Amino acid sequence: MFLTRLLLRNAFRHRLRTALTIVGLVVAIGAFGLLRTLVDAWYAGVEASSSTRLVTRHAVSLTFALPLSYAQRMKAVPGVTAVSWANWFGGIYIDERNFFPQFAVEPDTYLRLYPEYLLSDEERLAFLKDRQGAVVGRKLAQKYGWKLGDTVPIKGTIYPGTWSFTIRGIYDGAQTRTDENQMLFHYALINESIKKRFPGRGDNTGAFIVGIDQPANAAVVSQAIDAEFRNSLAETLTETEAAFQLSFVSMSDALLAAIEAVSLIVVVIIMVVMANTMAMTARERLSEYATLKALGFGPGFVARLLLGESLLIAALGGGLAIALTFPMVAGIGQGLSSFLPVFEVSGTTVALQALAALVVGLVAAAWPTWRMARIDIVDGLRHVA
């Protein structure tokens, strides 16, 4: 208790210096947490992927379509339990800035393959019965103020025309990382219109979603599916859902590496600033530490004083930074919800922030602590602060 009171008195002896150091720690550790959260958000789709779902697309590129007739042949592959499909729609709601994912899907099989989209039985049935019906995520509905029964006009870009959809269901995510910013509607409605206007583009889809019986069979089933369509006019590439999501993330590898590097540089900078603060503190109290040693206090006690003060300041700054990270992430996440649907502080990020604050406190005080523990009593008493 005595040591704690002494540490508090020492830490706030120069209140302005300590306050500025804490502010610097809050900014640095807070920025570190924000940048780590941004990286986590980029990988959220990968982490939320199911190990029992595969994605089959055209072997050349996702921009090339696959015939719907492939679905029946995929179902016959051993290990496959279900097959559905989804087509990227890419429409505009009122303004181009209102971006959110829109998929034309085969509703029954698609919802069965995505049990993490939680819908009531009534909403599910209403969606299945209404060919102009749509299902949207909870966050998307809240963002635009949509409710059940609302009509949402979407201007097509890939599929020309203005399409009107009626909200028949609003799904919640089974987990915090489940994307609640999507809009799903009937592929059949889009397909029928396309076949009338552009016959050659009908009965095609951008990707198939394949359910498998065991995650361990993913590689075998993927190879079997691709072998089924080898040497055809539209060869396939089948991979796990996580690998499919990762292919998009990998396009930004350089950017993510730069963000991670910046997050570490920020911590190193505040570590240098903190080390300078502790060095100044040690020089100013040189005679005090020498007096303590002359009174019989050992080098260990002197070391604990300086190291404890550094850790106390780091703990205060780190704690405030962690506490402020949550509201900052929540505020920023509202603006980025269309692009990063899952933007939240993870337990790992909080742990890394706490670890960063601890490392800053330890490293900043390492050299001054070692020096003060070895100070000569006579030389220390001659020093005038």
C-alpha positions in Angstrom: 0.0 0.0 0.0 2.9 2.3 0.9 4.6 1.6 -2.4 1.3 2.2 -4.3 0.8 5.7 -2.7 4.5 6.5 -3.4 4.1 5.5 -7.1 1.0 7.7 -7.5 2.7 10.7 -5.9 5.8 10.3 -8.1 3.8 9.7 -11.2 1.9 12.9 -10.8 4.6 15.1 -9.4 4.9 16.8 -12.8 1.2 16.7 -13.7 1.5 18.4 -17.1 4.3 16.0 -18.3 2.4 13.0 -17.1 -0.8 14.2 -18.6 0.8 14.7 -22.0 2.5 11.3 -21.8 -0.9 9.7 -21.0 -2.5 11.6 -23.9 0.2 10.4 -26.2 -0.3 6.8 -25.0 -4.1 7.1 -25.6 -3.6 8.3 -29.1 -0.9 5.7 -30.0 -2.6 2.7 -28.4 -6.0 3.9 -29.6 -4.7 4.2 -33.2 -3.1 0.8 -32.9 -6.5 -0.7 -31.9 -8.3 1.1 -34.8 -5.8 -0.2 -37.3 -5.9 -3.7 -36.0 -9.7 -3.6 -36.1 -9.5 -2.5 -39.7 -7.4 -5.5 -40.6 -9.7 -7.8 -38.7 -12.7 -6.4 -40.5 -11.0 -7.1 -43.8 -10.7 -10.8 -42.8 -14.1 -11.0 -41.2 -15.6 -12.7 -44.3 -12.9 -15.4 -44.2 -13.4 -16.1 -40.5 -17.2 -16.2 -40.9 -16.9 -18.8 -43.7 -18.3 -22.3 -43.2 -16.1 -25.3 -43.5 -19.0 -27.3 -45.0 -19.5 -25.0 -48.0 -17.7 -24.9 -51.2 -17.9 -22.2 -54.0 -17.7 -23.2 -57.6 -17.0 -20.6 -60.2 -15.7 -20.4 -63.8 -12.1 -21.5 -64.0 -11.0 -18.4 -66.0 -12.6 -15.7 -63.9 -15.6 -14.9 -61.7 -16.8 -12.6 -64.5 -17.6 -15.6 -66.7 -20.9 -17.4 -66.1 -21.7 -21.1 -65.6 -24.7 -22.9 -66.9 -27.4 -23.7 -64.4 -27.5 -27.2 -65.8 -24.3 -27.9 -63.9 -26.3 -28.0 -60.6 -27.8 -31.5 -61.3 -24.4 -33.0 -62.2 -22.9 -31.5 -59.0 -25.6 -33.1 -56.9 -24.5 -36.5 -58.1 -20.9 -36.0 -56.9 -20.2 -38.2 -53.8 -20.0 -36.1 -50.6 -22.3 -33.3 -51.9 -25.4 -32.7 -49.8 -26.9 -29.6 -51.5 -26.3 -27.2 -54.3 -27.5 -23.6 -54.8 -26.4 -20.6 -56.8 -26.0 -16.9 -56.5 -25.6 -14.1 -58.9 -24.1 -10.7 -58.1 -26.6 -8.0 -59.1 -24.7 -4.8 -58.6 -27.7 -2.4 -58.6 -28.0 1.2 -57.3 -30.5 2.2 -54.6 -31.4 5.9 -55.1 -27.8 7.0 -55.3 -24.5 5.4 -56.2 -23.1 6.1 -52.7 -25.7 3.7 -51.3 -23.6 0.6 -51.9 -24.5 -2.8 -50.4 -24.2 -6.4 -51.7 -27.2 -7.7 -53.7 -27.5 -11.3 -54.8 -30.1 -13.0 -56.9 -30.3 -16.5 -55.4 -32.3 -19.7 -55.5 -34.1 -18.9 -52.2 -35.0 -22.3 -50.7 -31.6 -24.1 -51.2 -29.6 -20.9 -50.5 -31.2 -20.3 -47.1 -30.8 -23.9 -46.2 -27.1 -23.6 -46.9 -26.8 -20.4 -44.8 -28.4 -21.3 -41.5 -26.6 -18.4 -39.9 -29.1 -16.1 -41.5 -31.9 -16.3 -38.9 -35.4 -15.7 -40.3 -38.7 -16.5 -38.7 -40.8 -19.3 -40.3 -43.4 -16.7 -41.4 -40.9 -14.4 -43.1 -39.1 -17.3 -44.8 -42.4 -18.6 -46.2 -43.4 -15.2 -47.3 -40.1 -14.8 -49.1 -40.4 -18.1 -50.9 -43.9 -17.4 -52.1 -43.3 -13.9 -53.4 -41.2 -13.9 -56.6 -40.6 -10.1 -56.1 -39.8 -10.6 -52.4 -36.5 -9.8 -50.9 -34.7 -10.6 -47.6 -32.3 -8.0 -46.1 -30.0 -8.0 -43.1 -30.9 -6.3 -39.9 -28.1 -3.7 -40.1 -29.1 -2.8 -43.7 -32.7 -2.5 -42.8 -31.9 -0.2 -39.9 -29.6 1.9 -42.0 -32.3 2.8 -44.6 -35.3 2.5 -42.3 -36.8 -0.5 -44.1 -39.5 -2.6 -42.6 -41.5 -5.6 -43.7 -43.7 -4.9 -46.7 -41.7 -1.9 -47.9 -41.0 -1.7 -51.7 -37.3 -1.1 -52.6 -36.5 0.1 -56.1 -33.0 -1.0 -57.4 -31.6 0.4 -60.6 -29.7 -2.4 -62.4 -26.3 -1.9 -63.8 -25.4 -5.4 -64.9 -29.1 -6.1 -65.5 -30.7 -3.0 -67.1 -33.9 -1.5 -65.8 -35.4 -0.6 -62.5 -36.4 -3.5 -60.3 -38.8 -3.3 -57.5 -38.5 -5.7 -54.5 -40.8 -6.1 -51.5 -39.2 -6.7 -48.2 -40.5 -10.1 -47.0 -37.9 -10.9 -44.3 -35.2 -9.2 -42.2 -32.6 -11.7 -41.0 -30.3 -11.5 -38.0 -26.9 -13.0 -37.9 -26.3 -16.1 -35.7 -22.9 -14.7 -34.8 -21.4 -11.2 -34.5 -19.4 -11.8 -37.7 -22.3 -12.7 -39.8 -22.9 -10.2 -42.5 -26.2 -8.3 -42.0 -25.7 -5.8 -44.8 -26.9 -8.0 -47.7 -30.0 -8.1 -49.9 -31.2 -11.4 -51.3 -34.0 -11.9 -53.9 -35.2 -14.5 -56.4 -32.9 -15.4 -59.2 -35.9 -16.8 -61.2 -37.4 -13.3 -61.5 -34.1 -11.9 -62.9 -33.6 -14.9 -65.1 -37.0 -14.8 -66.7 -36.6 -11.1 -67.6 -33.1 -11.7 -69.0 -34.2 -14.6 -71.2 -36.9 -12.4 -72.7 -34.6 -9.5 -73.4 -31.2 -11.3 -73.9 -31.8 -15.0 -74.5 -28.1 -15.8 -74.6 -27.6 -14.6 -71.1 -30.3 -16.7 -69.5 -29.9 -19.8 -67.3 -26.5 -18.8 -66.2 -25.1 -18.0 -62.8 -21.9 -16.5 -61.5 -21.2 -19.1 -58.8 -22.6 -22.2 -57.2 -22.6 -22.8 -53.5 -22.1 -26.5 -52.7 -22.8 -28.1 -49.3 -20.7 -31.1 -48.3 -21.1 -33.8 -45.7 -17.7 -33.5 -44.0 -15.2 -30.6 -43.9 -12.4 -33.2 -44.3 -13.8 -34.1 -47.7 -13.5 -30.5 -49.1 -10.4 -31.2 -51.2 -11.7 -34.5 -52.6 -15.2 -33.1 -53.5 -13.6 -30.0 -55.0 -11.4 -32.1 -57.3 -14.3 -34.4 -58.2 -16.5 -31.4 -59.2 -13.8 -29.8 -61.3 -13.0 -33.2 -63.0 -16.7 -33.5 -63.9 -16.5 -30.4 -66.1 -13.0 -30.7 -67.3 -12.6 -30.1 -71.1 -16.1 -28.5 -71.2 -16.8 -25.1 -72.7 -17.0 -23.7 -69.1 -14.5 -25.5 -66.8 -14.9 -24.9 -63.1 -12.7 -24.0 -60.1 -14.0 -25.2 -56.8 -12.6 -24.1 -53.5 -13.7 -23.7 -49.9 -15.7 -20.7 -49.0 -12.8 -19.4 -46.9 -10.4 -19.7 -49.8 -12.9 -18.0 -52.1 -13.2 -15.1 -49.6 -9.5 -15.0 -49.2 -8.9 -14.6 -52.9 -10.6 -11.1 -52.6 -8.7 -10.2 -49.5 -5.3 -11.2 -51.1 -5.8 -8.4 -53.7 -5.2 -6.0 -50.8 -2.2 -7.8 -49.3 0.2 -4.8 -49.8 -2.3 -2.4 -48.2 -3.0 -4.6 -45.2 0.8 -5.1 -44.7 1.2 -1.4 -44.8 -1.6 -0.9 -42.2 0.0 -3.5 -39.9 3.4 -1.8 -40.3 1.9 1.6 -39.4 0.2 0.2 -36.4 3.6 -1.1 -35.1 5.4 2.1 -35.9 2.9 4.1 -33.9 3.6 2.0 -30.9 7.4 2.3 -31.4 7.1 6.1 -31.6 5.2 6.4 -28.3 7.7 3.9 -26.8 10.5 6.4 -27.6 8.6 9.3 -26.2 7.8 7.4 -23.0 11.5 6.3 -22.7 12.5 10.0 -22.9 10.0 10.9 -20.2 11.3 8.2 -17.9 14.9 9.2 -18.6 14.1 12.8 -17.6 12.4 11.6 -14.5 15.4 9.5 -13.5 17.8 12.4 -14.0 15.7 14.8 -11.9 15.5 12.3 -9.0 19.1 11.1 -9.0 19.8 12.6 -5.6 16.6 11.2 -4.2 17.4 7.7 -5.3 20.9 8.0 -3.8 19.4 9.2 -0.5 17.1 6.1 -0.4 20.1 3.9 -1.0 22.0 5.7 1.8 19.1 5.1 4.1 19.3 1.4 3.5 16.9 0.8 0.7 18.3 -1.7 -1.7 18.8 -1.4 -5.5 15.7 -3.5 -6.0 13.5 -1.0 -4.2 14.8 1.9 -6.3 14.3 -0.2 -9.5 10.7 -1.0 -8.5 10.0 2.7 -7.9 11.0 3.7 -11.4 9.7 0.7 -13.2 6.4 0.8 -11.2 5.9 4.5 -12.2 6.4 3.7 -15.8 4.0 0.8 -15.7 1.4 2.9 -13.9 1.5 5.6 -16.5 1.4 3.0 -19.3 -1.6 1.3 -17.6 -3.5 4.5 -17.3 -2.9 5.5 -20.9 -3.5 2.0 -22.2 -6.7 1.6 -20.2 -8.1 4.9 -21.4 -7.1 4.0 -25.0 -8.9 0.6 -24.8 -12.0 2.2 -23.3 -12.1 4.9 -26.0 -11.5 2.4 -28.8 -15.0 0.9 -28.6 -16.9 4.2 -29.2 -14.5 5.2 -31.9 -14.9 1.9 -33.7 -18.7 2.1 -33.4 -18.7 5.6 -34.8 -16.4 4.8 -37.7 -18.2 1.5 -38.3 -21.4 3.3 -39.1 -19.8 5.1 -42.0 -18.0 2.0 -43.3 -20.9 -0.5 -42.9 -21.5 -0.8 -46.6 -17.9 -1.7 -47.3 -16.9 -3.4 -44.1 -20.1 -5.0 -42.7 -18.3 -6.4 -39.6 -16.3 -3.6 -37.9 -16.0 -4.3 -34.2 -13.3 -4.6 -31.6 -12.2 -8.2 -31.0 -10.9 -9.7 -27.8 -7.6 -10.3 -29.6 -7.3 -6.6 -30.4 -7.9 -5.6 -26.8 -5.3 -8.1 -25.7 -2.8 -6.7 -28.2 -3.5 -3.2 -27.0 -2.9 -4.2 -23.4 0.2 -6.0 -24.4 1.5 -3.0 -26.3 0.9 -0.7 -23.3 2.8 -3.2 -21.1 5.7 -3.5 -23.5 5.9 0.3 -23.8 6.0 0.7 -20.0 8.7 -2.0 -19.6 10.9 -0.9 -22.4 10.7 2.8 -21.6 11.8 2.2 -18.1 14.4 -0.5 -18.8 17.5 1.7 -19.2 16.7 4.3 -16.5 15.8 1.6 -14.0 19.0 -0.3 -14.6 21.0 2.9 -14.3 19.4 4.1 -11.1 19.7 0.7 -9.5 23.5 0.9 -10.0 23.9 4.6 -9.0 26.8 5.4 -6.7 25.5 7.0 -3.5 28.3 9.6 -3.3 27.8 10.6 -7.0 24.1 10.7 -6.5 24.2 13.0 -3.5 26.5 15.4 -5.3 23.8 15.8 -8.1 21.6 18.8 -7.9 18.3 18.4 -9.7 
